[in-house]
Each structure stands twice: as structure tokens, then as C-alpha cells.
């Protein structure tokens, strides 16, 4: 510890969790978490550490604000992930604390001298690229099913797989109804974080492999097995297409979960297509709005993510056929998406649509000129301001109509410019 404040003299302090794991994987360091053995809450407070949270003995370092948690054990006392009795005192060993953690790769500790303490074989699992649960107590916390899927979204590119026995345990948790105890906010938190990872498709495929996708995202799960026209979608299966679109969104807008969520949900209407018209999906951009609204309401999705997803679901086909749209239709599209007051929403929509077009088998490196053309049309229209069309006595609706006509003319000129 390099800061002024120090843990009580009798305590042993260890770096734990993701910081140790990522260092062993050669990945950039993130937040550091510490576990403290051999002391108690009163001694930590006396040493200047600030108490946070009411459920667990966690403290913030007064200088670094890093988390220091007393070594603890947990005992299941009820349903879901909140039904635990926590025990933390001077007698709890480091090994006891590591055993309660989720995965062996997260249960490696490092002493202040740099020695690794690894009672559960996490280093071997890191080398073997295996995500394995620490103990049968894994099944007591349904959030861990989502965390397993999220870690796969992060580490799939490194060759990680879920251990068969862990996947079996996850499947048993789903069958037992444990995921029914998840609160919407926590599901959204894990989904949002997964969509910001490099391979969100692994999040979806892992949840689907254990049956959890049908529980937490039934609208998405329903897309698997739904065929599409092969000339437009060589991958055919809509669920596979969604996986590819999510990964493409992560590629062209890395770390942007808002783009990722819109990519995930833009085709929900295809699950509702009558079987007698498959593999065509007429009007799916409109039928998808209802399941999208239901998903957003259930998970309490924030308004900004909800709005972009709604716009992408409704407009993605219009953007794809941008060159066929009339100038007035382009104006109306931008207006529907709030592009005059929030111009960035048009750029976000364009990214989602690009991910949709390139998230298809054989299309990953295709150009998508519609994105630049849409943004250029918006920019041209925005250069026209009300003061540019004001005439004596023109106000209210008349002024608004004049501004609209001038902006449509600007869009027309831009679209016909040789620089487009």
C-alpha cells in the first residue's frame, strides 16, 4: 500500500479477483480490490477506512478509494441473490473467502510481497482457458449465470469455454427457477456490460446453452430457428444474424452498449412473422416495436437506450434503402428520430444500421455508404436555421413550414452533390 493510510497492523492484505486474473492474462489492469484477513470492522474504521454498504463488510481506502473487504463466508438463507447470511470476523481465513467466489480464475489472491495464493487451481484454468465454478455454492446465486455469460463475452476471443460441469450446474439453476429471483435492474446491468464487451454473441450463446436466454430475454431467444431469405442473409437463422450484428456493433462502436442494445433488438419482429410467409418478413420493422417495448419495460431499460432501439427497429430498412427515399422522406426520418435537437442520434442510428448490414455471413467487410449519406443529409439540413428563412410577418407554423422546405431543399442539394 503506497498511500498514507494502512490497514491495522495485525491484518494481512491481499489483492484479489479481476486485477490478479487480468495481470496473469496480460490484459490491462482495471479496478483493484483487496481482501483483509485477521482484523475486524472496528479496527478498519479506527485506521481511517470508510464503511460502505450495509450488507457486507466493505471499506474504502481514504486516499485511493479502492475497496477493502474483510474476509467473509456466506450462507444461503433465502431465494435469489440477496438471501445470504454473511459472516466476517478475525477467524475467517483467506481460503474461506476465496472459496465463496464465483469462478476459479477470480479466486486467486496476491500478497503484498507478490506471492500468489491459489487454492482452487485458478492458474491452471487460466492456462486451459476454462471458466469453472469454485464450489457447489455457485448455484445459490442466480446472478452468476449472467456473470458466466458476460465473462464469455469478454474472454471468448482468448479461447475460453465454460466447463461442462459448470454449464450443467447453470442449467440446473434455470430448471429450478432460480433466475426468477433476479431483479430487472441486475439483469439490465449484466446485459449492458456484456454488450460493451468484444463478443456479445458469446453472452447470448452461453445463456442459450443453459436455457437462461428464454428466461431473461425471451424476445431474443424466439429469434433462433426463424429463417430469413438466403440472398440477403446467407446465415439464414435470425438468431445467428443477431449474434453477428451484436459482434459487428462491438467492432465498429467498441464499448458502446447503447449501440449494442439497439443491434440486439432491431429485428425482434421477425419472431412474429406468420409461418406461411417465411422466409420473408414483411413489416417486421413495425411488428418488432411491441416486443421491444415489453422487453424495455420489463428490464427498466434507460430512456436513451430505449429510444435508440426504438428508432433502429422502426427505421433500419429505410436507412438501408436510403438512396431510394424521397428528399422529404429523409427529412421526416431525421425528424422522427429527434435528429434536429439531438443530431448525434442520427450517427448512432447509422452505426446500428451498418452493424445490421455487415453482421451477415460474407458481408463483414462490406462498405455501407448509407451511413455517411444519412449523416451528410442531416448536416446539410442543420446548416439551415430559422433566421435564414425569416421574412416580415412570418412566424409560428408558417415559419416552421418555411424552415422545413428550406431544409428539404438543402437535403436535395447535398444528395445530388458530386462529393456525396
Protein Blocks (a to p, Z undefined) as FASTA:
>chain_A
ZZfbdcdfkbccddehjllmmmmnopacdddddddehiafklmmmnopacehjkbccddd
fklopacddddddddfbecjllccddddfklcfklmmmmpmbfklmcccdfkopacdfko
mmmmmmnopacdfbfklmmpmklmmmmmmmmmmmmmnopacdfklmmmmmmmmmnommmm
pcfklmmmmmmmmmmmmblmlmmmmmmmnopmmmmmmmlmmmgopacdfklmmnlpamlm
mmmmmmmmmmmmghiaklmmmmmmmmmmmmmgcfklpcbdehklmmmmmmmmmmmmmnop
afklmmmmmmmmmmmmmmmmmmmpcfklmmmmmmmnopmmmmmlmmmmmmmmmmmmmmcg
hilmpccfklmmmmmmmmmmmmpcfklmgcehiacjllmmmmmmmmmmmmmmmmmpckZZ
